[in-house]
Amino acid sequence: MVSTLRFSMTRRAMLLASVAIAAGSVGIAHADGLPPLKPKATYKVGFAQTESNNPWRLAQTASMQEEAKKLGWQLVYTDAAGSAAKQVADVNSMIAQGVDAIFLSPREEKPLIPAVMAAKKAGIPVFLIDRNVDATLAKPGVDYVTFIGSDFVLEGKQAGEWLVKATGGKAIILELEGSTGSSPANDRKKGFDDIIAANPGMKIVASQTGDFARDKGRQVAESLLQAHPEATVIYAHNDEMAIGAIAAIEAAGKKPGKDILIVSIDGEKDGLQAIIDGKMGATVECNPRFGPAAYAAAIAYSKGEKIPPTMVNKDNFYDMSNAAASIATSY
Ligand code: GZL
């Protein structure tokens, strides 16, 4: 019995090996069922963008387009105009077009799961860039290749730590949240709120979404300032909303940077200018230039290299000490 078992095991091992070698010519077979990306001179890839409503998103799109052009790859680009449902449809259209790989910035953590699974089922590898999906519903290295982006919890933490120092641990805070359900909004909130909770002299008295948009941020800041005239700080999940809040503070006859301190995230040009002008205290960079890292990950994957489940971008930190020196290379 043992000998028979050993013999059949050997045959099975040989069969598996031959499948793996065969797969090698069409891309590395992945035991965990991840679709391969076969080695080719150039690719036809999809980039499903969430929207183009601010400089961060425009810079990300430009980077993906410029790098694809440099590589001679064909890029199928879609813009979901802020609709997760349209972004799902956009990914499905890329699947129908038979792209070799899909780069996706999921607008929100849950609605894009079906699109990620549909691509996997169709044998098309997905690389999540910038935003993530709900980790309890889809796994890197199993359902998609990897997540490339910033550590949003750390960004929120850095903003909170700066604020503790800048206020001596005393602040009444209004929080402007990013797009509801998005991983940057969820995680920037977690990182920041945990720091504030550890400082008894600091309190978040209101927290509301401004959808990462400048004018929505202004409107929400206006209403929160009216409801909380005692506020001394505004924490915005991105510079666009911070700049909207500056307009709201000035419309209320107050001085941004004096009466109300502002801390934010992204590091866009207008945000750095607001720091230079003394209207904003600090911003944590969130680098939007994904093209090189995204396509390098795909090429490494096609060669069968081990791709880590997450690839974290390095973010700088900008305040009055370095904003002027950094604005020229900002976006
Ligand atoms: C963060 C990115 C966010 C930016 C916003 O990676 O998803 O979306 O912080 C953008 O400016 O709208």
Residues whose N, C-alpha, C, O or C-beta is under 5 A from the ligand:
A	BS01	GZL	W56 D130 R131 P184 F212 H237 N238 D266 C286
